[in-house]
Structures are given as C-alpha cells and as structure tokens.
Amino acid sequence: MKQLLLLSILFLVSCSDSGLIKRMEQIKAFGNENPEKALVMLDSLEIEIRSAGGYAKHKYDLLRVRLNDKADHMPSSDIMIKELMAYFEEEGSIPDKQEVYYYAGSTYR
C-alpha cells in the first residue's frame, strides 16, 4: 500500500510539472497580445511553482522576464537574468538558450 501511495505521488509531481509548462506556454502566447494581463495570469501559478522542479521554476522566471519586457517594465537588476543564463546554459534546450540570451540583451540595453 505504501509503495502504491509513493508511486502515485511521484506520478502526480511529474505530471504537474508538464501541466505547469503547458499552462505557461498558453500564458506566453496570450502575453504576445496583452502582457499586463498575462503577468496577472502568471501570478496565479506562483503557489504551484514553489513545489515544481527546477526546470519549471526557471521557465516561470524566464516567462516573467519576457512578459515584463513586453510590458515595457525595465528591470532594476540583472541578477535574475544572470541566474537564468547560468541555468539554461547547463540544462536548457537550444530555444531556451536563445530566449534567455535575447532577454539578457534586452536587460542591458
């Protein structure tokens, strides 16, 4: 019984990250038209993100950087983008790396 419970929990955690990524992709698409509203939508995921894996957390942070850039909110620091660059350089796909470097350039303009 304990093994079944443990397997169920592991399954739910792994599925929840893919579900979060999917919702973030939807918010990203919506943010192309209305970044301010998309930021509010992204905020609604904050509690779920706390229990997510590292990749989902970093995708969340990158999406926040993207939406703030689209909403013309200038970053006050480069700390977040530096952390994202370091993470995606090691763990990210090529599109992840391209996006993080694009927004790094935007941070320093």
C-alpha positions in Angstrom: 0.0 0.0 0.0 2.8 2.4 0.9 4.5 1.7 -2.4 1.3 2.5 -4.3 1.0 5.7 -2.5 4.6 6.6 -3.2 4.2 5.8 -6.9 1.0 7.9 -7.1 2.8 10.9 -5.5 5.7 10.6 -7.9 3.4 10.4 -10.8 1.4 13.4 -9.8 4.5 15.5 -9.2 5.9 14.6 -12.7 2.6 15.3 -14.3 2.1 18.6 -12.5 5.4 20.0 -14.0 4.3 19.2 -17.5 0.9 20.7 -16.8 2.5 23.8 -15.5 4.8 24.1 -18.5 1.7 23.7 -20.8 -0.1 26.5 -18.9 2.9 28.7 -19.1 3.1 28.2 -22.8 -0.6 29.3 -23.0 0.2 32.4 -20.9 3.2 33.1 -23.1 1.0 33.1 -26.2 -1.6 35.3 -24.6 1.2 37.7 -23.5 2.1 38.5 -27.1 -1.2 40.4 -27.2 -1.7 41.5 -23.6 1.4 41.3 -21.5 -0.1 43.0 -18.4 -2.9 40.6 -18.2 -0.6 37.7 -18.8 1.5 38.8 -15.9 -1.6 38.6 -13.7 -2.3 35.1 -15.1 1.3 34.1 -14.4 1.0 35.3 -10.8 -1.8 32.8 -10.3 0.7 30.0 -10.8 3.1 31.2 -8.1 2.0 28.8 -5.4 2.2 25.8 -7.7 5.6 26.8 -8.9 7.0 26.6 -5.4 6.6 22.8 -5.4 7.7 22.4 -9.0 11.0 21.1 -10.3 13.9 23.3 -11.2 13.2 23.4 -14.9 9.6 24.6 -14.4 10.7 27.2 -11.9 13.3 28.6 -14.3 10.8 28.6 -17.2 8.4 30.5 -14.9 11.1 33.1 -14.1 12.1 33.4 -17.8 8.4 33.9 -18.8 8.2 36.6 -16.1 11.2 38.4 -17.6 9.7 38.1 -21.1 6.3 39.4 -20.1 7.8 42.3 -18.2 9.9 43.2 -21.2 6.9 43.1 -23.5 5.0 45.3 -21.0 7.9 47.8 -21.1 8.8 47.3 -17.5 12.6 47.9 -17.2 14.5 45.5 -14.9 16.1 47.2 -12.0 18.8 44.5 -11.7 20.5 41.8 -13.8 20.6 39.2 -11.1 17.6 37.2 -12.4 18.7 37.1 -16.0 22.3 36.1 -14.9 20.8 33.2 -12.9 18.7 32.1 -15.8 21.6 32.3 -18.2 23.7 30.1 -15.9 20.8 27.5 -15.5 19.8 27.3 -19.2 23.4 27.1 -20.3 23.6 23.8 -18.4 20.1 22.5 -18.5 18.2 24.2 -21.3 17.4 23.4 -24.9 18.6 25.5 -27.8 15.4 27.5 -27.9 15.6 28.1 -24.1 19.2 29.4 -24.5 18.2 31.6 -27.4 15.4 33.1 -25.5 17.4 33.8 -22.3 20.2 35.4 -24.3 17.7 37.6 -26.2 16.3 38.9 -22.9 19.8 39.3 -21.4 20.5 41.6 -24.3 17.3 43.4 -23.5 18.2 43.8 -19.9 21.5 45.6 -20.8 20.0 48.0 -23.4 
